[in-house]
Amino acid sequence: MEPSSPITTYRCICESVSHPEPCALVVDDDGLIRMDAMDILQDAGFRTFEASDGDKAMTLLAREHAVIVLLFTDVQMPGTRNGFAVARETASRWPHIAIVVASGHVRPEPGEMPEVARFIGKPFTSDMVHDHLRDILPDGRKPAPLRNREQAGSAP
């Protein structure tokens, strides 16, 4: 198999479906930003998949959608799908997946993102991402560290 095939160009840290931690997919063509986003999500308790463009993301989602509860995607990427297209297709095909779209250059126009998606600007911080995740994920899909932070923040 060639290194550029969609099957080998992403790395999966979700070891198996039997893990109780929810899985997230991070999509960004900038490797450093992708790694930073993965670290933030792993700190929140997610196991992570990664893809470097929208086409690879859709290939991975088609295969792993049952274990993925969160899509975290950049907007401007190479390939035939930008992050808005990935978000729309994901919302249509797999409505159980929560969606966060991030960009430092592009703001969504009305109708570009699915209504269920949340937009955040870059650069983002872990606190910013975690706050959005607490808002958009139902309690049953929040990883324990994210739930625990939420409960600690609301304790008297």
N, C-alpha and C positions, 0 to 999 in steps of 0.2 A: 504494500500500500504506500502511495506517495505521501510525503509530509504535508502537501497542500490540500489533501482531501478533507472534506468536512468532518470525517470521522476522527481524524487525528489532530485537528488544529485547535481543539478546545481541550481543556483539562477538567476532569471531574473530580471534585473532592468529596462528593456524595458517594460514599463507598457502597451502599446498597439500600434497597427499599426498606430493609428491616430497621434502619436507624430511626429513632424517634424524633430527631431534630428535623424541622422543616428545611427544605432546600430552596435556594434562590439561584437565579441565573443572572449573571452580570455580563452586559454586552457593551464593550467599548473598544475602539480600535487603538487607543493609547494604552499601552501595556502598564505604565505606571499608574494611571488613573484607575484602570481595571483592577490592579492589585490593591490599591488603596480602598476602593469600594468593596472588594472582597474581604479585606481585613475588617472594615467597619461592620459588614454583615455577619462575618464570623464572630466578631465580638458581641454582636446582638444574639448569637446562638444559632445562626443558620449554617448549614453545610452549603457549599457553593459550587456551581458550575460556572464556566466562563466561555465566552465566545468573542471573537474579534470583529465580527460584523453581523449585520442583520440576517444574511442568508444562512450563515452557520448557526445563528441563534434559532432560526425557524426549524432547521434540521434537528437540532438538539431538542427543541420543544416538542416536535412531533414524536420523538422517541421517549422523552422523559417527563412529559407534562403531568403524569399522574403523581409524581413526587415533588414537583415544583409548585411553591405557593406564592413566589414573588419573582417578578421580572424587574430588573433595575437596568435601564438602558440609556445610552448616550443617544444623541439625535444624528449628528453628522458622522457617517461612516462610509467606507467603501462598500461596493456591492450594489445589488438591485433594490435593497430595502433600507430606508433610513429608520431611525428609532421610532418616529411617529407611525410609520407603516408596520413595524414590528409590534408596537403597542396595540394598534387597531386590530391586526390579525389575531394577536394573542387574546384580546378581549372577546373577539367574535368566536374563536374556536375553543378557548378554554377559559370560560368566565370565572372559574374558581381562583385564577391567578391574579393576585394584586399587582399593580403596575406603578412604577416610579420612573419618570422620564427626567433626565438631567442634561443640561447644556449650559455652557458659558457664552455661547454665541447666538443661539436661536431661541426665540420665545414662540410658543405655540399660538397659531392663529385659531379663531373659533372653528371648531369642527376637526381640527388636525389630530387631537387626542381623543381617545374614548372618554366618556364622562366619568368612568370609574378610575381613571389614571390621575396621578398626582405629579405635578411638575416642580422640580427644584433647580435652582441656578447653581452653576459651578463658579467658584470652588465651593464645595460643601464640606461640612464638618460632621463628625460622628454624631454629635448631639442633634444636629439638624436632621440627619437621615433617621436616627432613632425616633425623634419626635414624629416625623411623617409616618413611620412604620407603626407606631402606637395608634395613630389616628386611622390608618386605612386597613389594618389587619384585624379580623375578628379575634377574640380571645383564644378560641380554639386553634388558631393558626399562628399565634405568636410563640416564638421560642421562649423557653423558661427565662433566660437572662433578660429578655425584653420585658416580659411580664413582671419579673422581680424588680426591675428598675422602676416600672410604672407604679407598682405597689409601694415601693420605698419612697417614691416622690409624693404619694398621697397620704402617707402615714402622718399622724399628728405629731 
